[in-house]
Amino acid sequence: MKTYKPYRQQLRRSFFLSTVMPVFLVMLIGIISFYTLYIWVEHRTVQQHVNQTQHAIVQASQQTELDISKLKTTFKELNTTDSQDLTALNRMLFKMIHEQPGTLYFVVTQHHQQVTTNNYEDQRLNTLYLLNTYNVTFKNGPASIQIYLAQTPRIDEILKDSGQSTVIVDRFDNILFTNSEHFRLDDKWQPPQFGFISDAVKINQNGDRLIQFKNIHDTLEDGIILLIIMGLVLILFILFGLFNAHNMAKRQTQDIEAIIQRIYYAKNRHLGRYQPLAQPSELEEINTYIYDLFESNEKLIHSIENTEQRLREIQLKEIERQFQPHFLFNTMQTIQYLITLSPQLAQQVVQQLSQMLRYTLRVKSNHVQIKDELDYIQQYVAIQNVRFDHMIHLEYEIQSDLYTAQIGKMMIQPLVENAIKHGRTDDKLLIRIRITESKHALRVFVSDNGQGMSKEKCKEVRHSLNESVFDTEHLGLNHLNHKARIRYGEQARLRIFSTPYQGTLIAYQLPREASSHV
């Protein structure tokens, strides 16, 4: 039976789409929603942090400006070349710087020379953000105080906790300050195109801008790990869904497939006894109907076969009824002729005819032993020799163990009759019967040395074998050919070979199982 289960495949696909796919879509939508929400939250956080950083820087700038303005009067009384005044100046500036929440550095420059600073770590000033430059006057002349921003607690906290970096650029987008590894000082600020969230605010009147940004890839690394875990879980869920869908589809379709299989067996007449389905359901009615229909069909087939067999038997009987009167008529004419000419010979012919009739009427079976059929033919030839002045000679060529083999009754005599009727000449007629066997068939050959036939006549006789048994002049051969084909099939048809003035050979073969030894 062809392995073809489209219904199970469709059902399995439906189960999979109705269970696994919705979960997959929900997880996919959840991932997209999570990513979108994450971006929105991070963007809001960046906005909040940039405002907080701006506030811290502006506050530091304003506070230092206020403190410097208060100290300007005091600065005028100080001489930067005097060590005591310089110490007092450092003390005032240290106090001002330490009061700020961030890390600030001051540098006092006078006459293009550095007077004092708190940059004891030798921090490179170009890495610091110049918060403000104040022009002041000391007792010994004008000077400038530069305040540099190194860091604020909030900037450190934002970088540490949120991974958000800070960049300060001027109005020409030159980077003045950064705590990010992605940018360098004096480079041009180029906003990243992908993977970064940023926001900017203005921090002074010079056009400097504070930019807070975050590389979301750094944070998404943990998210990617989570996504990998979710992906593995999803794959396991899909595999489980496929396995579950397969089992569900198998349970739902096994009865349907069983019914389809039984229909296939019923079509080939191999259904067998009734078998209920594995699970009670409405399909059991279909299953029962198939068995009932199969049983009814088998009864109908057997009835048709019996009817056909009876019809074949009726046809054979009708053929035999046509054949026997023909032979009896000829024999009775011979007896009538002999009664006055040779009563003793007439008596002998009557005895031979009675033996033939006894064989025909008493043997009810369709099959007889070959030796019985040959005895019948011997009686027939003896009667014909009376008519034709002993011009017919009969020979056998047969293995001794084949005499007890079974053969259809009257399956050889018509060939002998045909040889006498159509092959006889003025010379003596020799008829030879040869019977052989092979592994699968019993072969019968009847040949004569009569006048034979031309190719055209032989072709005509072969064609007449397939005509109706009631519409041909070759009654004996036609009768035998039809009987052989009806009983044994097409392979048992007669085969005729003939050569003009040399004789004729007629042969056929019977299936071995139809001609077994007794």
C-alpha positions in Angstrom: 0.0 0.0 0.0 1.3 3.4 -0.9 2.5 5.4 2.2 0.7 8.7 1.6 -0.8 10.5 4.6 -1.8 14.0 3.5 -4.5 14.4 6.2 -2.1 13.7 9.0 0.4 16.1 7.6 -2.3 18.8 7.3 -3.5 18.2 10.8 0.0 18.2 12.2 0.7 21.5 10.4 -2.6 22.9 11.8 -1.7 21.8 15.4 1.7 23.3 15.0 0.4 26.6 13.6 -2.3 26.9 16.3 0.0 26.2 19.2 3.6 27.0 18.5 3.2 29.8 16.1 1.1 32.0 18.4 3.7 31.5 21.2 6.4 32.4 18.7 4.6 35.5 17.6 3.9 36.5 21.2 7.6 36.1 22.1 8.7 38.0 19.0 6.3 40.8 19.7 7.5 40.7 23.3 11.1 41.0 22.2 10.3 43.9 19.9 8.2 45.6 22.6 11.0 45.1 25.1 13.6 46.6 22.8 11.3 49.5 22.0 10.5 50.1 25.6 14.2 49.8 26.5 15.1 52.5 23.9 12.4 54.8 25.1 13.4 54.4 28.8 17.1 54.9 27.9 16.3 58.0 25.9 14.3 59.4 28.8 17.2 58.6 31.1 19.7 60.3 28.9 17.5 63.4 28.8 17.2 63.4 32.5 21.0 62.9 33.0 22.0 65.6 30.6 19.8 68.0 32.4 21.3 67.0 35.7 24.8 67.4 34.3 24.0 70.7 32.8 22.7 71.9 36.1 25.9 70.8 37.9 28.2 72.5 35.4 26.2 75.7 35.3 25.9 75.8 39.1 29.7 75.3 39.4 30.3 78.1 36.8 27.9 80.5 38.5 29.2 79.8 42.0 32.9 80.3 41.0 31.9 83.5 39.2 30.1 84.7 42.3 33.1 83.8 44.5 35.6 85.5 42.3 33.6 88.6 42.1 33.5 88.8 45.9 37.3 88.3 46.1 38.2 90.9 43.5 38.5 93.7 46.1 40.7 91.5 48.2 42.9 90.6 45.2 43.8 94.3 44.7 45.5 94.3 48.1 47.6 91.2 47.4 51.0 91.2 45.8 51.6 87.9 43.9 55.4 88.4 44.3 55.1 88.4 48.1 55.1 84.9 49.5 52.7 85.7 52.3 50.2 87.3 49.9 50.6 84.3 47.5 49.9 82.0 50.4 46.8 84.0 51.3 45.7 83.9 47.6 46.1 80.1 47.5 44.2 79.7 50.7 41.3 81.8 49.3 41.2 79.9 46.0 41.5 76.5 47.6 38.6 77.3 49.8 36.5 78.4 46.9 37.4 75.2 44.9 36.8 72.9 47.8 33.3 74.3 48.3 32.3 73.1 44.8 30.9 69.6 44.5 33.1 68.7 41.5 36.8 68.4 40.8 38.1 71.9 39.8 41.5 73.2 39.0 42.6 76.9 39.1 45.5 78.4 37.3 46.6 82.1 38.0 48.6 83.7 35.2 50.3 87.1 35.3 52.5 88.5 32.6 52.2 85.3 30.6 53.6 83.3 33.5 51.9 80.9 35.8 51.8 82.3 39.3 50.1 79.5 41.2 47.8 76.4 40.6 46.3 73.5 42.5 47.2 71.1 39.6 49.8 69.3 41.6 49.1 66.0 39.7 50.3 67.8 36.5 47.0 67.1 34.8 47.1 68.0 31.2 45.0 71.1 30.9 43.9 70.3 27.4 42.1 67.3 28.8 40.1 69.5 31.1 37.1 71.7 30.4 37.8 75.4 30.8 34.9 76.4 32.8 35.6 80.2 33.0 38.4 82.7 32.7 38.3 85.7 35.1 40.3 88.9 34.7 41.4 90.3 38.1 43.8 92.9 39.3 46.5 92.4 42.0 48.6 95.1 43.7 51.4 94.3 41.4 49.3 94.3 38.2 46.5 92.6 36.2 46.2 88.8 36.0 43.8 86.1 34.9 42.3 83.2 36.8 41.3 80.1 34.8 38.9 77.5 36.3 39.1 74.0 34.8 36.5 71.3 35.3 37.9 67.8 35.6 34.9 66.0 36.9 31.7 66.3 38.8 30.2 63.6 41.1 27.2 63.4 39.0 29.1 62.8 35.8 31.1 60.0 37.5 27.9 58.6 38.9 26.1 58.6 35.6 29.0 56.9 33.8 29.4 54.3 36.5 25.7 53.5 37.0 24.2 54.1 33.6 27.1 53.8 31.2 26.4 57.2 29.8 29.4 59.3 28.7 29.7 63.0 28.6 31.0 65.2 25.8 31.3 69.0 25.8 31.8 70.7 22.4 32.1 74.3 21.3 29.9 75.9 18.7 32.1 74.6 15.9 31.6 71.0 17.2 35.2 70.8 18.5 35.4 68.4 21.4 36.5 70.3 24.5 35.9 67.6 27.1 35.0 63.9 27.1 35.1 61.0 29.5 34.4 58.5 26.7 36.8 56.2 24.9 35.0 56.6 21.7 36.1 60.2 21.1 39.3 62.2 21.5 39.9 65.9 22.3 40.1 68.3 19.4 38.2 65.9 17.2 35.1 66.9 15.5 31.9 65.7 17.0 30.0 63.4 14.7 26.9 61.9 16.2 26.9 58.1 15.8 24.4 56.9 13.3 23.4 53.6 14.9 23.5 52.0 18.3 23.8 55.2 20.3 21.3 57.3 22.2 22.2 60.9 22.8 20.8 64.3 23.9 22.4 67.8 24.0 21.8 71.1 25.9 23.6 74.5 25.8 25.6 75.3 28.9 26.9 78.8 28.4 26.6 81.9 26.2 29.6 80.9 24.1 27.6 78.2 22.4 29.2 75.3 24.2 27.0 72.2 24.3 26.8 69.4 26.8 26.1 66.0 25.1 25.1 62.9 27.0 25.2 59.7 25.1 25.1 56.0 25.6 26.3 53.0 23.5 23.3 50.7 23.8 25.3 47.7 22.5 27.2 47.7 25.8 24.0 47.4 27.8 22.4 45.0 25.2 25.1 42.4 25.8 23.2 41.2 28.8 20.1 41.5 26.8 21.6 39.5 24.0 22.5 36.7 26.4 18.9 36.8 27.6 17.7 36.7 24.0 20.0 33.7 23.4 18.5 31.9 26.4 15.0 32.8 25.2 15.9 31.6 21.7 17.1 28.2 23.0 13.9 28.0 25.1 11.9 28.8 21.9 13.7 26.1 19.9 13.0 23.6 22.6 9.4 24.7 22.7 9.2 24.4 18.9 10.6 20.9 19.1 8.2 20.0 21.8 5.4 21.5 19.8 6.4 19.5 16.7 6.5 16.3 18.8 3.2 17.1 20.5 1.6 18.0 17.2 2.8 14.8 15.6 1.4 12.7 18.4 -1.9 14.6 18.4 -2.2 14.2 14.6 -1.3 10.5 14.9 -4.0 9.9 17.5 -6.6 11.9 15.5 -5.8 10.2 12.2 -4.9 6.6 13.0 -8.6 5.5 12.7 -9.0 7.4 9.4 -5.8 5.8 8.1 -7.0 2.4 9.2 -10.2 2.9 7.3 -8.3 4.0 4.2 -6.1 0.9 4.5 -9.1 -1.4 4.8 -10.7 0.3 1.7 -7.4 -0.5 -0.1 -7.5 -4.2 1.1 -11.2 -4.4 0.2 -10.5 -3.2 -3.3 -7.9 -5.9 -3.7 -10.1 -8.5 -2.0 -7.8 -9.1 1.0 -9.8 -7.5 3.8 -10.2 -10.5 6.0 -12.3 -10.7 9.2 -14.0 -7.7 10.9 -11.7 -5.7 13.1 -13.0 -2.7 15.2 -11.2 0.6 15.3 -8.7 1.4 18.0 -10.8 4.1 19.5 -14.6 4.2 19.8 -16.0 7.0 17.6 -18.5 7.8 14.8 -16.0 6.4 12.4 -16.9 2.9 13.5 -20.1 3.1 11.4 -17.9 3.7 8.3 -15.7 0.8 9.4 -18.7 -1.5 9.8 -20.2 -0.4 6.5 -16.9 -1.2 4.7 -16.9 -4.7 6.0 -20.6 -5.2 5.2 -20.1 -3.8 1.7 -17.0 -6.1 1.3 -19.0 -9.1 2.4 -21.8 -8.3 0.0 -19.4 -7.7 -2.8 -17.7 -11.0 -2.2 -21.0 -12.8 -2.3 -21.9 -11.0 -5.5 -18.5 -11.9 -7.1 -18.9 -15.5 -6.1 -22.4 -15.5 -7.5 -21.2 -14.0 -10.8 -18.3 -16.5 -11.0 -20.7 -19.4 -10.4 -23.1 -18.1 -13.0 -20.2 -17.7 -15.5 -19.0 -21.2 -14.8 -22.5 -22.6 -15.3 -22.8 -20.6 -18.5 -19.5 -22.0 -19.8 -20.7 -25.5 -19.0 -23.9 -24.9 -20.8 -21.9 -23.6 -23.8 -19.7 -26.7 -23.8 -22.7 -29.0 -23.5 -24.3 -27.3 -26.5 -21.1 -27.7 -28.5 -20.9 -31.4 -27.6 -24.5 -31.8 -28.6 -23.7 -30.4 -32.0 -20.6 -32.5 -32.3 -22.0 -35.9 -31.2 -24.9 -36.1 -33.7 -22.5 -35.4 -36.5 -20.3 -38.4 -35.6 -23.2 -40.6 -34.8 -24.8 -39.9 -38.2 -21.6 -40.9 -40.1 -21.1 -44.0 -37.9 -24.8 -45.1 -38.4 -24.4 -44.8 -42.1 -21.4 -47.0 -42.0 -23.2 -49.6 -39.9 -26.1 -49.5 -42.3 -23.8 -50.2 -45.1 -22.0 -53.1 -43.3 -25.2 -54.9 -42.2 -25.8 -56.2 -45.7 -22.2 -56.4 -46.7 -20.5 -57.9 -43.6 -22.8 -58.5 -40.6 -19.8 -59.6 -38.4 -17.9 -56.4 -39.1 -21.1 -54.4 -38.5 -21.4 -56.1 -35.1 -17.8 -55.2 -34.3 -18.5 -51.5 -35.2 -21.6 -51.5 -33.1 -19.5 -52.8 -30.1 -16.9 -50.2 -30.7 -19.5 -47.4 -30.9 -21.2 -48.7 -27.7 -17.8 -48.5 -25.9 -17.4 -44.9 -27.1 -20.9 -43.9 -26.0 -20.3 -45.6 -22.6 -17.2 -43.5 -22.2 -19.0 -40.3 -23.2 -22.1 -40.9 -21.0 -20.7 -42.6 -17.9 -17.7 -40.4 -17.4 -19.2 -37.4 -15.7 -15.9 -35.7 -14.8 -14.5 -33.1 -17.1 -11.0 -34.6 -16.7 -9.9 -38.2 -17.5 -6.7 -40.1 -17.7 -4.7 -39.8 -20.9 -4.9 -43.6 -21.4 -8.7 -43.5 -21.3 -8.7 -40.7 -23.9 -6.3 -42.7 -26.1 -8.5 -45.8 -25.8 -11.5 -43.7 -27.0 -9.4 -42.4 -29.9 -8.4 -46.0 -30.8 -12.1 -47.0 -31.0 -12.8 -43.9 -33.1 -10.0 -44.6 -35.6 -11.0 -48.3 -35.8 -14.5 -47.2 -36.9 -13.1 -44.7 -39.4 -10.8 -47.5 -40.8 -13.9 -49.5 -41.6 -15.2 -46.6 -43.6 -11.8 -45.8 -45.4 -10.5 -49.4 -46.0 -7.8 -49.3 -43.3 -6.0 -46.4 -44.8 -5.5 -44.7 -41.4 -2.5 -45.6 -39.2 -2.3 -44.3 -35.6 1.0 -43.9 -33.6 1.7 -42.8 -30.0 4.8 -41.1 -28.6 4.3 -40.6 -24.9 6.2 -41.2 -21.7 4.9 -44.2 -19.7 4.4 -42.1 -16.6 2.1 -39.7 -18.5 -0.6 -42.3 -19.2 -2.1 -41.7 -15.8 -1.9 -37.9 -16.1 -5.2 -36.0 -16.2 -6.4 -34.2 -19.3 -9.7 -32.7 -20.4 -12.2 -35.1 -21.8 -12.4 -35.0 -25.6 -9.3 -32.8 -25.8 -7.4 -35.0 -28.4 -10.1 -36.8 -30.5 -11.2 -33.6 -32.4 -7.6 -33.2 -33.7 -7.6 -36.8 -34.9 -10.9 -36.3 -36.6 -9.7 -33.2 -38.3 -6.6 -35.0 -39.6 -8.9 -37.8 -41.1 -11.4 -35.3 -42.5 -9.0 -32.8 -44.1 -5.7 -34.6 -44.5 -6.7 -37.9 -46.0 -5.5 -38.6 -49.6 -5.4 -41.7 -51.7 -2.3 -42.8 -49.9 -2.2 -44.2 -46.4 -2.7 -41.5 -43.7 -0.3 -41.6 -40.7 -1.5 -39.8 -37.6 1.0 -39.4 -34.8 0.0 -38.3 -31.2 2.9 -37.0 -29.1 2.5 -35.9 -25.5 5.3 -34.3 -23.5 5.5 -32.4 -20.2 7.6 -29.6 -18.8 7.8 -28.0 -15.4 4.7 -25.8 -15.9 2.7 -27.3 -18.8 1.5 -30.5 -20.6 2.0 -30.3 -24.4 -0.1 -32.2 -26.9 1.0 -32.6 -30.6 -1.1 -34.2 -33.3 0.5 -34.5 -36.8 -0.3 -36.2 -40.0 1.3 -36.7 -43.4 -1.7 -35.7 -45.4 -2.2 -33.1 -48.1 -1.5 -30.1 -45.8 -2.6 -26.6 -46.5 -1.3 -23.5 -48.3 -0.3 -20.4 -46.3 -3.5 -18.7 -47.2 -5.7 -21.7 -46.2 -3.7 -22.1 -43.0 -4.3 -18.4 -42.1 -8.0 -18.8 -42.9 -8.3 -21.8 -40.6 -6.5 -20.0 -37.8 -8.8 -17.1 -38.2 -11.9 -19.4 -38.1 -10.8 -20.7 -34.6 -11.9 -17.4 -33.1 -15.3 -17.3 -34.8 -18.5 -18.3 -33.1 -18.7 -22.0 -32.6 -22.1 -22.0 -34.3 -20.9 -20.1 -37.4 -17.9 -22.1 -38.7 -17.4 -25.1 -40.9 -14.4 -26.2 -38.9 -16.6 -27.4 -36.1 -14.2 -29.8 -34.5 -11.2 -27.5 -34.2 -13.3 -24.5 -33.3 -15.1 -26.6 -30.6 -11.7 -27.7 -29.1 -10.2 -24.2 -29.3 -13.2 -22.7 -27.5 -13.3 -25.4 -24.9 -9.5 -25.1 -24.2 -9.7 -21.4 -23.8 -12.8 -21.5 -21.6 -11.3 -24.1 -19.2 -7.6 -23.3 -19.2 -7.3 -19.7 -20.4 -5.8 -18.0 -23.4 -2.5 -19.9 -23.2 -4.3 -23.1 -24.1 -5.4 -22.0 -27.6 -4.6 -24.1 -30.6 -1.5 -23.5 -32.8 -1.7 -24.8 -36.4 1.3 -25.4 -38.7 1.0 -26.9 -42.2 3.0 -27.4 -45.4 1.2 -28.3 -48.7 1.5 -32.0 -49.6 3.6 -32.7 -46.4 1.0 -32.6 -43.7 -0.3 -30.6 -40.8 0.7 -30.2 -37.1 -1.7 -29.0 -34.5 -0.5 -28.4 -30.9 -1.6 -26.8 -27.6 -0.5 -26.8 -24.0 -2.3 -27.1 -20.7 -1.2 -25.5 -17.4 0.6 -28.1 -15.3 -1.8 -27.7 -12.4 -4.7 -28.5 -14.8 -3.1 -31.8 -15.8 -1.7 -33.5 -12.7 -1.0 -37.2 -12.2 -3.6 -39.3 -10.5 
